[in-house]
């Protein structure tokens, strides 16, 4: 919720330091702004451990970031939040007795009741990014998964690996800036996306590998016959025929292996189609989203939705799938299926 939400009034009243903290943020031009707050009710039926709260944060973030990455890959990017950094926890927080705690090496874990504080947004992040577009389908599925795992505390053996995968995906979706946006940064990003996928795949096969990942992606129903066509070839102990989503996975594994194994790693591994300017890290997010959605459908044994079975709330999610399909089509220069 917004930091000026009326529901936070009792909190602000009880802890004066909270008013100072929430009023301490300014933009680069010294314009004040109020940060968002993740608040947990004292009577909430969850264990207030970091895993439940961070899992909630990761689920919310992926509902926005994965769709935004697909829009980038499809050439339809606007001001959407395509990096997970927008959802980072700030190192400053209010503890149980109302003191400000700042978990920052620069401030050496400062604890106290200061009269004034001054914070700014991340220098690598444009705070003007909006959150207008959410992946409705993923939001409904992840909401159900989080409530099942952390509120009802059921099916945790199936769902905890999924939330571990989301944690890795959150890292993969961060701004690649550790090495000033170099190839090393993007190589690590690709490696994280592969790890996030393999965490989803491992419980299904008891083993994770490129071949298992390709097998898993082959199980995803694809309505678009152009995207479903197995027009690409690969060799992994045996000759395989792949659809566009699987071919994306194959290219991602190739880039990841080149980077992690110390081979020569260059831009063509990240931009296989230079004329279409589609970057593999963006397509990796599209691939991961399709795998995540299919995994959730499989866990809850949900039927694959069709246009005739959708309710009014999820009809927008049906049309939203075009963003993901469009990203794959643009990368492989494929035409739209006109017979759907």
Protein Blocks (a to p, Z undefined) as FASTA:
>chain_A
ZZkbfklmmmmmmmmmlmmmmmmcccfkopacddddddddfklccdfdfklmmmmmmmmm
mmmmmmmmmmmmnopackbcfbfklmpccfbdcdfkopacdddfkloopacddfbdcddd
dfkbcfkbccfbccfklmmmmmmmmmmmmmnopaklmmmmmmmmmmmmmmmmpccfkngo
paklmmmmmmmmmmmmmmmmmmmnopacfklmmmmmmmpccfblmlmpcfbccdehiacd
ddfklmmmmmmmmmmmmmmnopacdfklmmmblmnopafklmmmmmmmmmmmmmmmmmno
pacddfklpcfklmmmmmmmmmmmmmmmmmnopacdfkZZ
